[in-house]
Amino acid sequence: MDLSNMSLGDLRNLQEQIKQEMKKREHQEVQKAREQILAIAQSVGVPLKDLIASGRGAKAAAGGTGSVAVRYRHPDDASQQWTGRGRQPKWVKEWVEGGKSIDQLRV
């Protein structure tokens, strides 16, 4: 195909056709890969959800939510907790401003 003899409009049309064809083929390749993965998983008896979960790490496979463990807890009210990440909660600030050590809240 000799592009040098094509008009600018024809080249733009060709470019659009190429984009559409590439999208179509990429979709087909992804679909083909999914089918192959499913076939492999079924042939070895691995449920697809287990296969997907194992790629996300141990917490996801175990059903964990990925939450962070509590590191600080109010001694008088166990419902007031803090992971130590982000801004200090009001009760922690008040505790420290009252002259007490934050280490006393550590779990």
N, C-alpha and C positions, 0 to 999 in steps of 0.2 A: 504494500500500500504506500503510495507516494503522497506524503502529507504536504509537500511543498506546492502542489498544484491545487490544494483545497482552499476554499475561502475561509475567512475567519468564522463566519456563521456555521459552516460545515464542521470546522474543527471544534467549535463549542458543542455542537450536537453530538459529535463523536465522543467528546470528553464526558458529556452527561450519560451517554449510553455506556461508556466504560465504567463510570461510577455505579450505575445501576447494576451492571453485570457483576461487578466486584462484590457489591452488597449481597446479591443473590447467591453467588458462589460461596462467600463467607458463611452465609446462613446454612447452605447445604453442607459445608464442611463441619460446622458445629453440630448439626443434626446427625451427621454420619458418625462423628466422634462420640456423641451421646449414646447412639445405638450400639456402638462397639463396646463402650464401657458397661452399658447395661448387660450386654450379652456375656461379657467376661465375668461380671459380678454374679449373674445367674448361673453360669457354668461352674463356678466354685462354691456356690451356695451362700454367698455373702449378701445380706440385705443391703439395698442401696443406701438406706438411711445410715447404716453403720459405716459404710464406705465413705460417705460424705462427712459424718461426724468425726471420723478418725483424722481427717485432714485439718480439723480445726483445733486440735490439741486435746489433751486429756480432760480438761474441764468440760468442754463441749460434749465429748463422748460420754462422760459420766453424768451429763445432764445438768452441770453447774451453770450458774448464771454469769459467772465471771466477776462476782462482787468481791470487794476487798474486805479483808478481815478487820473487825473492830479492834482498835488499839487503845482507845480511851473510853472509860465508862464512869459516869457520875456515881460516887459511893452511896449516895442516899436514894438515887432514882435510876435503877438499871435500864430504864427505857431511854435514857439520855446517853447516846453513844456517839463516837466519832472515830473515823478510820485514820485520822491524822493527815488526810489529804484535803486540799482546798482550804477555804477560810475556816478559822476557828469558830465553832458555834458560840453563841452568847454565853452559855453556861461555862464554857472553858475559859473564855476571856474574864468572866467575873471571878472564876476560881483563881486565876493567876493574878489578877488585879487585887484580889484580897490577900495577897502575900503568900499564897500556898504554891507548892511546886506542882508542875504538870505531871511529874513522875508519879505522884500519888494517885493519879487517875489511870495510870497505865494498867492494862489488863494482863 
